[in-house]
Amino acid sequence: MEESLLPDSVPVVIAGGGPVGLSMAALLAEYGIASLTLEADAGYCDGSRAICMSRRSLEILGWFGADRPLMEKGLGWTAGRSYFRNDEVLRFDMPHDPTQRFDPMINIQQYYVEEYAHRAMRRHPGLAHLGWSCRVTAVEQEAEGVRVTYERDGKAHAVRAQWLVAADGGRSTVRDLLGLALQGMQYEGRYVIVDIEQASSRPTERLAWFDPPSNPGSTILMHRQPDNVWRIDYQISDDEDAAEAVKPENVLPRVQSHLDMIGETEPWKPIWISLYNAKCLTLGSYRHGRVLFIGDSGHLVPIFGVRGLNSGLDDAGNLAWKLAWVLRGQAPDALLDTFSVERVHATHQNLAYGAKSTEFMAPPTFAYELMRGAALRLALADPTVRSLINPRQSSPISYEGSALNLADGCSQDGTAAAPGQPGPELLLQDAAGRPRHLSEWFGRGFVVLALEASEPVRRTLATWVQASGTGDTPPLAVVDAGGAQAPWRIASEHLLQRYGATADRLILLRPDGYVMGRWPATDLEPLRSALFAFYGNLA
């Protein structure tokens, strides 16, 4: 439903109402921060865009209640297969166990993600405003904010905000208006992307064929999606004309040939055809004065390894809590510099992994093609070579060197839960044996994981929780677990495996679930000092 009257002043303007922009608006609304999202299109996207949502993205979507409908609609998966011609050369399984809250990956069309994020926004009608068919035309930075001009129904409108979040995609208008350009490289290899509707009983897996008999010389990827939709990507040769390659009369026979080869005989019809080539591009900084860049407006990552939309949602998850603390006046705006530093670092990691996957999926030179062919032939007989074919699916990035990381008081516990690492999931049980996941506490305030804490420490933490909840800031949460008197139980071997903890510990987790610091539970002062910077009212 479109809003007829949009505000002319708001704390945050979000340019772009795709999945990242809508998620950003929903996250801010959960923090009580008002925003106006301006989207140039008239509604949700159509066709084949991002389709694979990572476990980390599901956690972030859960912070504003969009995880449940996505899990109900989407198709979860944990494994994949790769074939060289007719022979299977790799079967991989992503890390997964019963203690995890979500599957490693869920396949779902991007427009469903947009719908569920928008639905979550609409729970906050006074905070999360959305204007469809609103095209940004000018951005002027001022001393205390930014003035955004946009066109709607042929008329110019203006809105003032303290901050502008650019989430307007790879062809970002905001980026162009600020005179900024993405830097990096673009690969020449091109893929036709086809969505077809066809009933199938195959399990949901990531499927890849190299040089299949159905399309000799090509590489083909297939992913099942909800609504009996197959997403099919196939590589075209360098000498094929792009305009000809996407014509139905050229696409449909190639798709039919492959369906025949793999034994999918149900009737089918095409519903989307487009062309893609991989790009490894980024801005050098995601903060430019009062303008902050998230998602494809700040970086373009190859689709191989599914780090595009997933990294954009991670941008939003990193930025939302920091922007909320700054807007409430409880943190200096220098906190937003850590958003840029951390997420630029993450992009460089994603680009490195994405480039490796792209060089295997679409070899950029004859030498790369020779090496890929050799690896595939060797993999037929030698299992030790098969790791070279692994597609390196998306995984959370660690923030080594972040200014928010505190001196490690428990370095002997290992690196799994060191400052800057994403907090490992824990499956807990209450006194009645009911399950609860640690990640359920993420997405609002800071979280203290108290392990084997003494009674005096537990009482102090309870006092801090009470004090932190007296203002507008999301309160501190304490997950008191592992001790005989603690309300939550954790299997000791599970705790050792995930956190390396062998004794009483205090672990401080940021609102986005990253470890900020860890100390022996006998030493409250480092924790008190860390929290005072964000909760000034703790005794």
Buried (B, 14 or more C-beta within 10 A) or exposed (E): EEEEEBBEEBBBBBBBBBBBBBBBBBBBBBBBBBBBBBBBBEBBBEEBBBBBBBBBBBBBBBBBBBBEBBBEBBBBBBBBBBBBBEEEBBEBEBEBEEBBBBBBBBBBBBBBBBBBBBBBBEEBEEBBBBBBBBBBBEBEBEEEBBBBBBBBEEEEBEBBBBBBBBBBBBEBBBBEBBEBEBEBEEBEBBBBBBBBBBEBEEEBBBBBBBBBEBBEEBBBBBBBBBEEBBBBBBBBEEEEEEEEBBEEEBBBEBBBEBBEBBEBEEEBEBBBBEEBBBBBBBBEBBBBEBBBBBBBBBBBBBBBBBBBBBBBBBBBBBBBBBBBBBBBEBBEBEBBBBBBBBBBBBBEBBBEBBBBBBBBBBBBEEEBEEBBBEBBBBBBEEEEBBEBBBBBBBBBBBBEEBEBBBEBBBEEBEEBBBBBBBBBBBBBBEEEEEEBBBBBBBBBBBBBBBBBBBEEBBEBBEEBBEBBBEEEBBBBBBBBBBBEEBBBBBBEEBBBBBBBBBEBBBBBBBBBBBBBBBBEBEEBEBBBEBBEEBBEEBE
